[in-house]
Amino acid sequence: MRLKALNALLDLMRPSVQADGGDLVLIRADVESGVVEVQLQGACSSCAISSDTLQGGVTRILKDRLAWVTDVIGGVDDSIDPEDSMSLGVGGYVPRYRQL
């Protein structure tokens, strides 16, 4: 039941990552210890905010919504060529601020 809820939550988050040319993949989950390992792939390997996505997004959401999750280990698939990675996505949105 816990793994089903984890997969469902990852499925909800995945389209946001895929919209920028990346992907979010579950590597492993230990429901007894509460440790979940995920990996960002595709354009995420060259994205400057991939660590923010893992910590501020994925980790926060998993811990907030699944009480059994105690730790999220995240990584970025660095096996892809950086130039190929950059060509896959548009990167993170950074809003422009208007000077007054």
Backbone hydrogen bonds, N-H to C=O, Kabsch-Sander energy under -0.5 kcal/mol:
donor,donor_aa,acceptor,acceptor_aa,energy
5,A,1,M,-2.0
6,L,2,R,-2.3
7,N,3,L,-2.7
8,A,4,K,-2.1
9,L,5,A,-2.1
10,L,6,L,-2.5
11,D,7,N,-2.2
12,L,8,A,-1.2
13,M,9,L,-1.6
14,R,10,L,-2.5
16,S,13,M,-1.1
17,V,13,M,-1.1
18,Q,14,R,-2.7
19,A,15,P,-1.8
20,D,17,V,-1.1
21,G,18,Q,-1.9
22,G,17,V,-2.0
23,D,41,Q,-1.3
25,V,23,D,-0.5
25,V,39,Q,-2.6
27,I,25,V,-0.5
27,I,37,E,-2.9
28,R,37,E,-1.6
30,D,35,V,-3.0
31,V,29,A,-0.7
34,G,30,D,-2.3
35,V,30,D,-0.9
36,V,71,D,-2.4
37,E,28,R,-3.2
38,V,73,I,-2.6
39,Q,25,V,-2.3
40,L,75,G,-2.8
41,Q,23,D,-2.5
43,A,21,G,-2.2
44,C,41,Q,-1.3
45,S,42,G,-1.8
46,S,43,A,-1.4
47,C,44,C,-0.8
50,S,47,C,-1.3
53,T,49,I,-2.2
54,L,50,S,-2.1
55,Q,51,S,-2.6
56,G,52,D,-2.2
57,G,52,D,-0.8
57,G,53,T,-0.8
58,V,53,T,-2.6
59,T,54,L,-2.9
60,R,55,Q,-0.9
61,I,57,G,-2.7
62,L,58,V,-2.6
63,K,59,T,-2.5
64,D,60,R,-2.3
65,R,61,I,-2.3
66,L,62,L,-2.0
67,A,65,R,-0.5
69,V,66,L,-1.9
70,T,34,G,-2.1
70,T,68,W,-0.5
71,D,34,G,-1.7
73,I,36,V,-3.2
73,I,71,D,-0.5
74,G,72,V,-0.6
75,G,38,V,-1.1
77,D,40,L,-3.0
78,D,76,V,-0.9
85,S,81,D,-2.7
86,M,82,P,-2.4
87,S,83,E,-1.4
88,L,84,D,-0.6
88,L,85,S,-1.3
89,G,85,S,-0.6
91,G,20,D,-0.6
94,V,92,G,-0.5
